[in-house]
Amino acid sequence: MIDVHCHILHGLDDGPSTLEESLKMAEEAVFEGIDTIVASPHDQTRDSYNSRQKIYASIDAMNGVLREEGIPLQVLPGQETFVSNDLLEERDFMELMPVNVNTSYIYLQLPENPLPSYLKQLIREMQASGFHPVIANPEKNVYVQQQPDFLYELVKNGSFVQISSGSVNGELGGKVRKFTQQMIASNQVHFIGSNNHQSGKGFGLLKAYQEVARQFGNHIAYMLMNNNWKMVEGAVVIREEPERIGRRGLKKRFA
């Protein structure tokens, strides 16, 4: 399996603070059947900016240690870009780190409630520049939960969505789990990642796929697993026509 969203690199953001903890996460990932991880550190922290060069260096060092320790895991580069007005004003999208560098898929981290009015314009301009925005973990955003049509419009207009395995598995509470189910049922989910930040927590990817298969069928679980690889390879991702979450039948199904 591949985990397309994980904060495994130490010392870059709110992930592990030491190499030892990163290695523990790597061992836990392998134990759960994961052989590839897309490292997705936040582009900004309170104290610094994680540039491409900084992420490259951390990736190279991590993969080197994994080889030395005999841990059969490959870490690929990525970045979780925070949505801000500065990003729109600068429009320097080429400085951003896409998933696995040479693809067009870029993770966007939404700010907390309320979402900025310029978000749709930012996404349009990124798409016009040849990129495919991937909204990271929107199921946890209070505004998105309260205004689900906002996410629907983004997906309808070409954005992709990545949710966390913990949201599927109910680790973030029943409300988030129910909304995540509604998102999947309405074809508004394209990828599942762990969004793991620390050792001892587990990744939960296999459990999430099993849960999706149980509720929505094996074909949906397989599609989501396959999409992870397609994104990393820069291929065309499988997507179905999205539906509004408020559409008759979707809410009733998960009442």
N, C-alpha and C positions, 0 to 999 in steps of 0.2 A: 504493500500500500504506500501511497504518497500522502504526506500531510502538507497541504499548500499554504498553511498559515500557522507559524509557530515562532515564538520569541525565545529561541534556543541560544542565541549568541550572548555571551556574558559581557557585562559592563557597558552595554550600549543604551539600554532603556530600562523599563521596569521588569525585565526578565531576570535571569540568574545573574548574581553579582560576581561569581567566581567560575573559573574553568571547571573546577571539580563538580559544581552543580550542573553545568552544561553537559558534562560527561554522564552524570547520573540520568539526566533527561534523555540523552542519546541511548543509553542502555535500556531505559524503560520503553522508548519508542521501538527499538528492535524487538524487545520482548512481546510487544503488542502487534508485531507483524509489519511494522513500518520500515522501509528501506531507504526512503528519500524524504527529505524535509526541505520546504522552502522557508528559509529564514526571513522573517518579515518585521525587522525592527522599526519602531516609529522613526519617522524622518526627523522629528524634533523632540527634544526633552527639555526639561526646565533649564538645564545648564549648557546644552550643546546641540549641534546639528550633525546628524549622521549622513555624511556625504557618501557618494558612490565609492570613493577611494577608501574611506573608513570601513565601509561594509565589505568591500572586496578583501581588504587586509584581514578582517576578522573571519571571513569565510575561509580564506586560504589557510589561516592558522588552525581553525577548527577542523577542517578536513585533514590537515596534516597530523594532528593529534589523534583523530579517529583512526587513521591508518596505523599509527604507531601503537595504539592500544588494541588494535585488532577488532574494533567495533564496526560491523558491516552496515554502515549508514553513510549516505551522501547528503551533504547540505548544499543547497542551491541558493543563490542570492535573490533577494526581494526587498521590498520596503513598504511600509504602511504610511501613506502620505496624509497628513492632516489637512482637511479642507479649511482654507482661510482666504480672506480677501487678498492677502499678499500673493497667494498662488495665482489668483485670477489676474491681478494687476501686472505681475511679472511675466506671466504666460511663457515661462521658460520650462516647458514640459520636458524638453530633452535632457534636463538635468535630473529628472526623476528616475528612480530605479524600477523598471518593469519586472514582473515575475520572470526569473531566469534570464534577465538582462536583454536577450534578443527577441523577446516577444512584444506584443503591443498591449498586454494586460497590466494595468496599474491599480493597486489597491488604494482606495480612498477611505479614510477614517472620518466619519461624520462627527461634528461637534455635538455637544449636549443640547437639549431642548432650549430654545426653538432652533430649527435649522435655518441657515441664512438664506435670504431671498436670492442671492447670486449663485446658489448651488447649481441650478439648472443651466444657467449660462456657462458656468465653468465646465460642466460636463459636455455641453455642446461644443465648446471650443477645443476641449481635449479630443473629442471624437473627430472634429474637423482637422486636427493635427495628426490623425491616424492612430490614436490610442483607443483602447477599450477599457473604460473605467469599471472597476469591480468594487462595489460597495461592500465594505467589510463589516460583518456582524451588525447589520441594521436592526435585527430582531430585538436587540437590547436597548435600542434608542427609544426613549419615552415618546418623543414627538412622532416617530414612525408608527409606534403602537397606536397612538391616538388618532393619527391622520394617515391611515394605510394607503389612501389614494396617492399620496405623495410618492411613495416607493413604486406603486404601480405605474405611474407616469414615467418614472426614470427607467424602469424595465421595459415598458412599452416602447420607449424611444432608444433602446439599444444598450442600456447599462446592464451589467451582470451583478449577481449577488452571491456573496459567500457567507454562510452561517457557521456557527461553531458547533462542534459535537456536543458540548455541554448543554446547549440550548435544546437540541434534539432529545437528549437523554434526561432532561428535567433537572439538571444540576443547578440551574439558575432560577428555579421556581416554576410553579404551575402556570403563571401568567405568560412568562416568556415561552414556555414549552407549547402552550396552546397557540400563541401567535405564530410560532415557528411552524407548527403543523398547518395552520391556515396559509402561510406563505408557500409551503411545499405544495399544498393542494391547489393553489391558484397559479402554479407554474412561475413563481417568483424566486426560485432558488436554483442556482447552477453549480455551486461548489460547497463542499463541507471541509472545514479545517479544524484543527484542535483549538487554536488560539491559546495554546498552553504557554505558561510563563514560568513554571517552576517544577522541580522534581517532586515526586511523591503525590502529585495530583492525578497523573495518568492522562492519556490522550483521548481515549474513548471513541476513536474513529470506527473501529469494527462494530462496537455496540451501537453507534449511531446508524451505520448502514443497515444493521440487522433490524433496528427499530423502523427505519424508513421502509424496508422491505415488508415488514409485518403490516404496516399501516397502508402503504401505497402500492406495494407490489415489487417483485424483484427487478422488473424493468426500470423502475424509477431509481432504485438503489444503484443498479449497474450504470445507469446514465450519469449519475452524480459521481461515481467512482471514475468512470471513463473521462468525464469532463475535467477532472483534476489533471490527468495526464495530457489531455488536449491543450489545456491552458499552458502547462509547462513547456510543451513542444511548440507552442505558438500556432496550433491548428485551430480550425473552426470548431467552436463549442456547440454542443447540441442544446437547443432551446425550444420550448414550446410556447405557443401564444399565451401571454399572461392574462389572467382574469382578475377582476377587482375582488378583494377579500370580502367586501360587503355584499357581493352578488348572492342571490337567493340560493340557499343550499350549503354554502361553505361554512357559514357560522353555525348553522343547525347541526352540521356533521360533527362539530367539535364542541357542542354545548355541554 
